[in-house]
Amino acid sequence: MLMLWAVLLIGFVIAAPAAAEEISLEQTHRFIVAKLYEVSCFDGTRAVGRIYGDGSVTGTVQFRGTGPEHVASLPSGTLKVKGEAVCATLKGMPFEACFKLSRSGDQSLRGSLLGLDISYCDFTHGWIATPT
């Protein structure tokens, strides 16, 4: 489950609808690093977390919007920039998940797994209460 959360949270920095404005990785870095985000995913999963400059992630997650919240953290180097994508390397996952980035509003991003635009998460910037 932690792996799923990590992939979804990583999607936090990813692609989306044609109307979304694509942004450079440098702009994304300034927009996201060490800031708190509320995350809402296509399957109902909700999270609150931070992505740090060293590629680590911390936060809480509630899978499919029900049940208990789980505290999670991923180590330094989990997230890496590769070309124009952000990729996640997770222990036990047989592949590296990569995402394209786009901005969907003044304080938000949408991310989807490359090649699977239906698998997305929306990330809203700022202080937001932990999901219930």
N, C-alpha and C positions, 0 to 999 in steps of 0.2 A: 504494500500500500504506500509506503514511503516513496518507492520508486515512481509510482503513478503520480503522486503529489509533486515530486520533483520535476517530472516531465511537464506536468500542467503548469507549475509555477514558472518553469523555464520558458514555457510558451508565453509567459508574461511579457516577454520582450519580442514578440513575434508578429507574423503577417495576418492579413485579413481581407476585408472587402475591397473591391476596386475603388470605392470612394475614399478609402483611407489614404492619408498622405504618407508616402514612404519617407523615412528619415535616415540619415547616415548613422553609422555605428558610433561615431564621436558624439553626435547629438543625443543619441540614445543613452550613452554612458553618462553624460551630464544629467540627463533627465531621470535616470533610475538609480544610480549608485547611492546606497545607504539611505534611500528614502523609503518610507512606509507605503505599502500598497494594499488595497483590497482587491482580491482576485475573484472573479466569477466566471466559471467555465461552462461549456456547452452541455455537460452532463449533470449540472447542478452543484458540482463541487465548488466550495467556497474556501478562501484562505486569506490570511493577512500575513505579509512577510516583507523582508528586505533582502536585496541582492547587494553584496559588497564588491568593492573593486578587485579583490583577490579571487573572485569567482565563487565565493561561498554564499550560502543562503540560510536564513533563519526565519521561523514563523510558525503559524498554526494552520491546520487544515481540517475541514469537515467534508468528508467524501459524500458526493451525491446530495449534499445539502441536508443530510439527516445524521443522527447518531452523535457520538461524542467528538469533540475536537481533539486533535492530536498535535502535540508540539513536535517540531521537526527541525533539524539542521543538517546541512550538507557541507562537506569540507571545502577548503580552499582548492581551487582548480576545477571544481565541478562544471562551471560555465567558462567557455572559451570562445573567442571570436575566430571564425574561420571564413576568410573572404568577406562576403557581405551577409553572413549568417552568424547567429549565436548558437553554439552547440553545447550539449550536456553529455558528460561522461559519467555514468553511474555504475557503481559496483553491482555486478549481477545482471546488468542489462546487456543483451547480446549485440546491441548496435548503439551508435552514437546518434542521439536525437538532435536535429538541427532545425532552426527556425529563422524565418525572414521577419523583419521588423517593420511596423507601420504605426503611425500615430492616428488615433481615431477621434481625438478632441484635445482641447487645451491642457487637460489634466489626465489624459488617458491614452493607453496603448492597447492594441489588440495583437495577439500572437497566435499563430497556428503552425502546426508541424508542417515542415516543407512537404508538399505533395498531398497534404490532407487538410485542406482549408476548412473542412467541417469539424475538425478537432481544434478548437480555439479556446482561448481564455481572454477576458477583458480585464485590464489592470487600471485601477483608478488611483491616482496620486493623492497623497495627503493623509492626515490623521483620520482614521475610520475605526469605529469600534470593532472588536473581535467578533466574527460571525457567531451566531447562536444556533 
